[in-house]
Amino acid sequence: MIVLINPPGLKTFSGLNMHTPNPPIGLAYIAAALKKAEFSYKVIDCSGEALDSIRPYPARSDFKIQGLSIEETIERIPQDADIIGFSCNFSTLWPITRMLAEKIRQHFPQALLILGGEHGTAVSEFSLRTSALDLIILGEGEQTIVDVVRAFREKSTLENLPGISIKMANGEIRNNGLAKRIREIDDIAVPDWESFPLEEYISRHQGNGVNMGRSMPLLATRGCPYQCTFCSNPGMWTIRYMMRDPKKLVDEMEMHIKRYRVTNFDLQDLTAIVNRRWAIELCKEILDRGLNVTWQLPSGTRSEVFDDELAAILYKSGCHHLGFAPESGSEEVLRVVKKKVNIDHLIEATRITLKHGFILNCFMVIGLPPDNVDTLRQSMKFVRKLAVMGVHDIVVSKFVPYPGSELFIQYQKDGKIKLDDEFFESPMDFYNEKSPSYCDAVSSKRLYWTMIAMFINFYVISIAMHPFRTARILWNAVTKGQEETRLAKWVVDRLYTRRRWRKLSQS
């Protein structure tokens, strides 16, 4: 029996942001690949099966674990389990995943323990050397997991399989590199959500983006053609960007609408809209079928192809929320980190989207290596401009070297990063003073207060420029639970959600 495990989540009640679990779409794709290959498997979604279970985190008193305990997880594993796979996309969950694997190894000493996801791909040798894991699937995993299972069951050697990093019998680590990307992207089986407690996520509004009713995640594209130095995409997906057939994508939408009664889709793409013609075809397909749903791009997308025609049909098709990611207001910073954004063009795309009625969010990152006091001032000026223009939300994050990114690899070579639990947990401290500065010219404390100042500047200007819009949005959020913006989501979080989770953690 194959067992797939989504680890419990982490929460923190301090700082500006409280982390929200999402349905694990990557693991659902792996489950679908196993089903297509006719392998028997069981999914244990530690987070989704116990969203109301909040317990202390051993290492830090300001963190909480959300989900099944290690003991409860082990009890759910069938005794005949011979392959146990763990998903770990975000390195913040690595310490929990490692602890879980160690305990499971004690109960299942002969089982093959596998890790998938971006964390393992980024730091495969470290992960194998410091854990009970036997093997890591690198990058895109749907074909590789099937190859691994077949080889293991047939007692063939695993050592030469492409797409894996493996711990050899003598303790050495062998990394075979990424397998070839799956070219026929439309042949990949749609996620097997039947094996997951999806309703638990949907009914509790646990997802990425603002609450727009019954929502679930969706992938329309894979990868990203850009090479930003702070992003792990090239190491995980390469720079090959693939778009699904709009007809098959909308087929999946229709299936989920009928099966799960969803009314909104959260696209989890790294950047969904790169090709203008493809985006228009997708919108036309949604409109031609009269789906009457909304969809949003909470992770942001590129702005280069936005014009009046694209914006109009996107909005008409139900895409009312989207985000742009300028990252910095400094052309010099953008050049150094290879963020190929033309600020003037982004400003024009912002005007266009706002004119067509979109709820627009912009992402900023401060503390990137080239940042200094002057570039931060440029970013502050840019943030103010966005507020005056009518952008609804801003997200300001402090830079942390993301495992697998070009900057992460460089910092490792320079000895500026120590791979330990404190480093992997540090993104949880984005929004408080604990997060370190990786920018030589600006201290951690100054970065923190710059971030706070950016938030204050943006929202004070935004509220002053659009008082009635803000009042209506916040009123609907508080009285109806209808979240239109991230500010509304934050207010609901502060007034209701955190109180509820705190009570659950104390019960």
C-alpha positions, 0 to 999 in steps of 0.5 A: 500500500502506498501512503501519501502524507500532507504534513500539518500546518504552522500558524503564528498569531503574532505579526501582521499575517496569519498563515492559512492552509490550502488544499494540497494541489501538488499532492492531489496531482501525485495521487491522480498519477498513481490512480491512473497507473492503477496503484492502490494508495491512501492519502492522509491530509494531516492539515485538512483532516484536523483543521480545528486541532491546534497544538503547541509547536515544540521549538517555539512558543509563538508557533502553533501546529494545525492538524493531526498529531504525529501519533494520530497520523501513524495510527492512520497508516495501514500496516501493509504500507511499503511506500510512504510519501511526504509532500513539503512544498514550503521549507517552513514545514520541513522541521515538522515533516522531518519529525514526522518521517523519523517517527514513522520510520520507527514504526515502518522500518522497511518502508521506502520513505519518499519526499516530494515538493519544492523543499526537497528539490532545492536542498535534496542532499541536506534533506536526505542526510538529516532525516530518515528519508530514503529518496527525494523526487525532484521537480515535476513528479507525476511520471517520476513517482510512477517510475519509482513505485514500479521499480521498487515493486519489481525490486529493480534498482532505483539508483539510476532513475532520472528525477530523483536524489537517493540515499545509497546503501553506503550512505552516499547521496546520489542526485540524478537531476531533474527528469524531463518535463512532461511535454503533453501537459494536457495528458496529466490526470486532473487532481484526485480530490476525492482522496482529500477532505476538500470540503473541510477546506472549502467550508472553512474558507481555507484557501489562497486569496480573498474569500469569494465563496466556495473556492478551490485551487486550480492550475492553468499553467506550469512553470515560468519563463523568467529567471528572477534571482529570488525565485526557486522556479528555474530549479523546480520547473526549469524555465519551460512555461507550459499552458493547458488547453483552455477547453480542457481547463474549463472542462475541469472547472465544470467538473468541480462545479458539479461535484463540489458546488464551487463558485470560485477558483484560485489559480495557483500558477506562478504567473498565469497570464504571459500569453495574451492569445491564450488568456483570451481563448480561456476567457471566451471558453468560460463565457461560451459555456456560461459558467457564471463563476469567479476566478482570481490570481492571488499569487500575482501575474505578469503585467506586460500583455495587459491592454483594454481588450484583455482586461475587459474580457478577463473581467467579463469572464469572472476574473475580478481579483488579480495581483501584479508583482513589481517587487521594488520601485527601484529600476536598479534593484529590479535589474540586479535581481533580474526582475524584468519589469518595466515600471512605466508599463506596469503603471499603465497596466495598473490604470487599465485594470482599475478602469475595468473594475478589478480588485488589484493587489501589488506585491513588494519585497524589501531587503533584496541584496541591492537595497539601500536607504535610497532604493527603499525611498524609491519603493516608498514613493512607488507604493504611495503612487499605487495608493493614489491610483486606486490599487486596493491592496499592497503586500510588503514582505521582507526578503528571505533567500528562498531555497533553490533560488539563485540568491539562496545558492549564492548565499550558501556558497558565501557561507551566509546561510546555515541550514537549520530549523531556525532558517527554514522557519524564518519566513514565518517571521516575515511580519515581525522584527525577528526576521533577519536582514540579508541586505548589507546596507539596511538593518533588520530593525530598519527593514521592519519599520520600513515595511510597517511604514509602507503599509501605513502610507499605502492604506492611509492614502488609499482610505483617504482617497477612497473612503466610501469604497473602503467603508463599504468593503469593510462593512461587507466583510464584518457583517456578511463575511464577504471579503473583497480585498486583503485589507478586508481579509486582515480585518476579519482575521483580526476580529474573528479568525485569530480569536477562534484559533486561539480558543481552539489552541487552548481547548 
